[in-house]
Amino acid sequence: MLVTAPTVDLVDQLSATIERRIESVGRYYTHAKDVQRVTVVCHDSVPAYLERATPRTWIADEMHRSLDVPVARRLGFTATPYRSSGAGTIPGWDRVVFAYSIAEALRDGVLVGLRVHRGTIEDDRGAEVLRMLERDPPRGPWVASAD
């Protein structure tokens, strides 16, 4: 089984999480080349990994940033189910089986300390966002949604 993540830190974090629940988990990226029955691979290292292994199942974190992998079964997770170029769905990932919107998360009360700032950004998007952050700087983690 191939599990992909976008960064080395996330490979290490995800493999440690999986390893707490099942047998040993391999890690494959620039400085780690351990291929196991379940291997977590950094997106950039997928082509090299595929030269050494032929997975049947692929679980992709941030699948909108990953390359296509020829496998029988795949499951992808992303908060960005479309390419920024406006090209529509991502090749190989054309069916959404579960969607959870910000509105649903607000309704369910799962966003901690959320403040919503609504507004329009006409011409200079970056400057408008910077002005908003200067007027009302966030405390702790924050997310900007382009919905």
N, C-alpha and C positions, 0 to 999 in steps of 0.2 A: 504494500500500500504506500502510495506517495501522498505526502501532506506538504503543501507549499505555503510559504509565508514570505512577505516582501523584504524583510531585513534579517540580518544575523541575530540580532537581539530577540526578535520574535521567533526565530527558529529555536533558539535555546529555551525561551519561555514556553513555547507550545510543546516542544519535545519533553520538557520536564513535567508539564501538566499531564500529557498522555502517559508518560512513564509511571506516574503515580497510580494509574488505573489498569495498565496492562504490562506485559513483559518489556524488556529493554527496547528502546527506541533509538534508531540511528539518526545521525545528524550529518547533513551534507551541504557544505559551503566552502568558501575559499580555504579555510584552515582546518576543516573537519571532513573526512571522507569515509564515514562509518555507515555502510549500507546494511540495514537489518530488514526483517519482515515488514516493519513499519518504519519509514524513514521520513524525517522532516527536512525539506530542502528549501534553501533560499531561492527566490524567483530567478535571480541571475545565474544560479548554478544548475538549473533544470536541464539544459542541453548536455552538460557533462555527466550529470547523474543518469540520464537516459542512455548514455553509451555503456553504462555498467549494469543497468537494471531495466526490467520490463514490467512495470506495475500494471495490475488489472484494475485497480481502484485508485481514484485521485480525489482528495479533499483539498480544496483550494481556499485559503484565506486571502481576502483581497483579490478575488479572481479576476477583477477588471484590469489588474496590473500584470497578469501572468500570461505566459505563452500557452498555446494550445498543446495538449498532450494527448496522444492517441491511446485511450483506455476504454475498457468496456463500460465501466461505471464511474460517474463523476458527481461530486457535490461541491458547489461553490458558495462562498459567503462574500458579500460585499455590501457596502452602503452606497455604492455608485454603480448601478446596474447598466449604465450606458457609457459609451465612449464620449469624451468631451468634444470630439470632432463632430458630434451629431450624426454619426454613421448608424445610429440605431442600436440594436442589441449587439452583444459581444459574440463573435463567432464561436460556436461550440457551447454557448450558454444561452440558448434561445427560449428556455422555459423557466418561468418563475414559479416555484412551488410554495413559497411563503414570502409575504411582504409585511413589513411592520413599519408604519410611518411615524413621523414625529408626532402627529396628532394622536395616534393611538398610544404612543409612549406617554404623552401628556395626560391623556385620559386615564391610563393605568397607573399613573403616579410613580413611574420608574425612573424619572429624570430628577436627580437631586439638585436642589438649589437653582433651578432653571429660571432664567429671566428671558423673556422674549422681547426683542427689539424689532419693530416693524418699520419699514420705510422703503422709499424708492431710491434707486440709484440710477441716475439718468446717464450722464456722460462719463465721469471719472470715477469708476467703481472703487479703485484702491484708495483714493483720497477720501471718499465718503466713509468707507469703513474705518480708516485711520481717525477721522474726525469723531466718529461715534465712539471708538475705543478711548480717545482722549477725554471726551466728555464724561464717559461712564465706564471706567476701566473694569474688566472682569476680575474677580477674585477666584483663584484656582483655575481648574481646567475650563475651557470654553470651546464651543463648536459654532461654526457659521454654516447655516444651511442655505443653499441656493434655490430652494423650492419656490 
